[in-house]
Amino acid sequence: MKSIKIDVVYALPAAAQAVTLSVPLGTTVREAVAAAGLPAGGRFGIFGRIVAPEARVADGDRVEIYRPLKLDPKEARRRRARKQP
């Protein structure tokens, strides 16, 4: 069976964890994240585009694991605007 090479990345506030894997052709995003041994919380993307966990990865893909936001960006902007004089 043909294998492909991918990167799986999990961003943390101070740094990022990255794992390079060789996986079988037809591997899903969920399977790739499990194989990398990284946390599977939140949503997933490939090169910055949100994808379903069942999406298939392709050779050279960068699978990204997105952590849930602590605060909605719109609400954060409102709070900053209220603090300004």
N, C-alpha and C positions, 0 to 999 in steps of 0.2 A: 504494500500500500504506500502511495506517495505521501511524503510528509512536507509540511510547510513551516516556515520560520515566522514567528510573531513576537511582539513585545506586549506585556501586560503591565500597566502602570496604575498605581494607587497614590494619589496626591495627599500629603499630610500638610498641616499648616507650616511646618518648618522645613520639610523635605519631601521627597517622593521615593517610593519603593518601586523598582522596576525589575521585571523578570523576563528574560528572553527564553522562549520555548520553541521546541520543534514538535509540532502536533500533526496528527493525521489530517489529510484533506477531508473536509466536511465537518470539522470540529465546530461546535457552537461557541458563542461568547461565554455562556454559563460554564461550559466544560473547560474552556481556556482559563477562566478565572479560578476554577476549582483546581486545575492542574498547577497553576502558579502558586497556590497556597496563600493567596491574599484575601482580605476581607471582601465579602460579596454583598455588602450593604449598599443601599442607594441604587442609582441607575448606571447604565453602561453606555459607552460610546466607542466609536472607531474614528480616530482622527478628528475629534470634536463634534461628531454628529451622533445624536442619541440613537441607539439601536435597541431592538428587543433582545432579551437574553437568548432567544432561540435563533438569532441571526448567525449565519455561517461566517467564519473568518477566512480571509484570503492571505496568500503569501505576502509578507511584509507589513501586515496590518499592525496598528498600535491600538490595542484594546485599553480603554480607559475606564476606571471605576470612579464614579462620582459619589462623594459623600453627601448626605442630606444637608441642606442649608439650615443653619441655626436660626436665621432670620431672613424673611423675604427681602430681596434687594430693594423693592419699592418702599417697603416699610423702613428700611435702614436709611434710605435717602430722605424720607419724610422726617425722620428723627434728627438727621444732621441739619436739615433746613430749619427746623424749629430752634435748634441751638444757636444759629447764627444771629447776630445782633440786628 
